């Protein structure tokens, strides 16, 4: 499952790059949508640093958030392992829903 590997890779990268911010963290549902979109676009465009920056900028604009809000959310999650686990459990459930929806829309089954 490619997305799961990407989730873990991105989590590790984000964890290492986390900085302090005075912004309020995003709520979990919003952050899951943002994180999911970043992962999907990274998978389709590659992992080159300049491409990743552009992808994030596009996603931030789409969701009406800032890089500081994204970083504040990462910092908030990084302070507690249990929060990360809860986030990733919710993220995996979200990915499964998206996969089911995509498979349903690509179905060629006739009735």
Secondary structure, 3 states (H helix, E strand, C coil): CHHHHHHHHHHHHHHHHCCCCCCCCCCHHHHHHHHHHHHHHHHHHCCCHHHHHHHHHHHHHHHCCCHHHHHHHHHHHHCCHHHHHHHHHHHHHHHHHHHHHHHHHCCCCCC
